[in-house]
Amino acid sequence: MNRTALMRLVLVLGVLLFVLGGVAACGGGVAAEKKPTPDSPIASEPGWLAYQYQTDPDDFFSNKVHLVRVDGSNDHAIATNLPGAIRHPDFSPDGSRLAFDQLTSEESSDQIYVAKADGSAAKRISHCKLPRCASNWEPAWSPDGSQLAISTGEGPIIETGP
């Protein structure tokens, strides 16, 4: 076998191994079943976008989470029954749930809530209370939607913070 024929054979075998490796990595050519996910990390499956809006620039506690349809319709605040600032919305990866935090002047510490994607049925899932817990805020869903990561501050509050 001459050198040119040998190089062609090596090239063909290399391409064949590359293609077979790609098919194996994709599960043998069969598409893996996957939950549908929203096109945007701020959008839910039913078509809501979430954003934080401060109605009064001089009042930190006027921060509210709003939902609006992707076509711009039905813009409204959620969790209007909760006092204080409602902030940091994050949809679950499948778009079915919305996590956010709440800060009130009465409790002086943030709390985490989870609601349905449309903002209804909000349920408090953290119970942060001074002096042990200073704050739970900025929830973020794990990639599979089974857990929430949160920022937290604990311990006695001193001049530089908890």
N, C-alpha and C positions, 0 to 999 in steps of 0.2 A: 504494500500500500504506500503510495507516495505521500509526501508531506501535505499537499493541498487536500487530498482526500481525507487524510487523518484530521486535519483542522476542521473540515466540514462535519465530520462525524462528531468531533468534540463539541462543536457549536450546536448541532442538532440535539445531542444528548443534554447539553446545558439548558437549552430552551425547553426540552421535554421535562427535565427535573424542575425547572422554574414553574411551569404550568401545573405539573402534578402537585408541587408544594403549595401553590395558591389554591388549588381545588381542595386539598386536605385542610388547609387553614380555614376554609369557608364551610367546613362540615361536610366534605365529600360532594360538594356541588348542590346540596339541598339548602335552601334559604332557612336560616334560623327564625323561629317565630319570635316576634318582638312586639311589645305593647306599642300602640301608636303614641307618638309624643308630639307636643305642640311644636310649631316651627320657630317659636321664640321662647326664651327663658322667662319672659314676663307675661306670656300668654297662656291661658288655660285651654284645655281641649274643647270646652263648649264655646270658645271664642271671646273670652274676656281678656282685657289688658289691665294690669294693676299698676298704679303709680301713687306716690305720696305727694300731698299738696298741703301747703301751709296757707290758710286763708288770711291770717293776720301776721305780717312780718315782725310785729313787735310782741307776739304771743306764741312762744314755743309750743304751748299746749294746743294750738289750733291746727297742728299737723294731723291730717287724716289720710287714710288709704282710700283711694277712689278706684272704681272699676268702670270701664267703658268697653263697649263692644268694639271689635276690630274695625267695624265700618264707621266708628265715631258716634254711634247712637247709645242712648241709655247711660250716660255718664252720671255716676252717683257715688256718694260716700258709703262705706260699709261700717258695720259695728257702731252705728250712731248712738246706740244705747250705752256704750262704754265711755266713761269720762276720760279726759286727758288726751295725750298725744297717741295716735295710732300710726305706726310707722313700719318701715322695712318689710314690705310684702314679698313673699316668695312662693310661687306655685310649685306643687309637687311635680316630679318628672312626668307623670301621666296626666297632669293638668286637672285632677279631680279635687284637690285640696289646696287651700291657701293658708300659709303661716304668716303671722305678723307679730309685732310687739306693741305693748301699751305702757305708757308712763303717765302716772297721775301725781299731782302734788301731794295728795293725801298719803299714798303709800311710799313715795320717794324711792321706788325701785321699779324697774321694768318687769313686765310679765309677758309670757309667750302664749299666744292663742293659735288654734287651728280651726279653720272653718271650711265649709264647702266652697267649691270654686267660685260660686256666685256671691260669696261673702256671708251667706246665711249660716245659722247654727254654730256660731263661734263658741268654742269651748276653751277655757283657760287650762293650760297643761303644765304651767310652772307656778310655784308658790314661793317666790323669792321674798324674804322679809328681813329687814334690818334687825339686829346688827350682824347676823351671820352672813346674809346674802345681800350684796349691794345692788346687783342688777343682773337680769337675763335679757338679752336683746339680740337683734339681727339674726333671726333664724334662717337656716339654709338647709334644704333637703339633701339627703344623701342621694347618689345617682339612682339607686333602686327605689327610693321613696319610702324606705322602711324606718328611717331615723332622721332626726333633726340635729344639726350642729348649731350651737348657740354661743354667743360671746357672753361671758359671765364675769362678775366681779364679786369676790368674797372677802370676808375678814373685816376687822374694825376699820372704820373710815378715819384716816389721818389726813394731815395737810396735803399730802401728795396723792391721795386716793385710797381705795380699799387695798 
